[in-house]
């Protein structure tokens, strides 16, 4: 027996996916950058910093694309 309406379930699922994907992306990005000392270029920029920031930009674009796909579907009430 389903206690929640389909629209409410869909909305909560979107929220959970959005928060989970953002938290996962943030955790992975900060962990890689902090562990390898790539977040802040100490005295000069290295090739590792450049690769990390390229990876950061690409994964940020992928995360935004995922968010657009998650929230693109219209709700029945509006």
N, C-alpha and C positions, 0 to 999 in steps of 0.2 A: 504494500500500500504506500502510495507516494504522498508524503505530508506537505511537500512544497510544490508550488506551481512551477511549471517549466520555465517561465520567464525569470523568476527569481533564482532558480538553479543556474540558468545560463549566465545571469549577471554575476552571481557569486563565483562561478567557475572562471569567468573572465578576470575578475579581481584577483583571485588566487593565482592564476597563471601569470598575470602581469607582475604581481609582487614577487612571486617565486623566480621568474626569469630575471627580473632586475636584481634581486639579491644574489642569485647565482652568478650573474655576469660581474657584479661588483666584487664579490668575494674572490672569484678567479682572477680578475684583473689586478686587484690590489695585492693579492697573494703573489702573483708572478712578478709584479713590479717591485714590491717591497723585498721579497726574498732575494731577487737578483740585483737589487740596488739600481733599478732602472727608472723609478718614478721621478727622481730629481737628478738632473745631470750635474754631478760633482766635477770639479773644476772645468771640465769641458764636455761637449756632447760626443758620445761614442757611437759606434755602429749599433751596439746593443740598444741604446736609447732610441735611435731612429727606427729600428725594427719593432721595438715595443710600442712606440707611438703610432706606427703604421697599423700594427695589429689592433691597437686601441681604437683607432678610427674605423677600421673595417668592422670590428665587432660591435661598435656603437651603432653603425649604420644597420647592421644585421638585427640588432635589438630593436631599433626603431621600426624596421620593416616588420618584425614579429609583432610589435605592439599595434601597428596599423592593421595587420591581418586579424589580430584578435578582436579589435574594436570596430572593424569595418561593417560587420553585420548590423543592420538596423533592428531596433526593438519594435515589437508590434504596436506599442502605444504611441510611438512618435517617430 
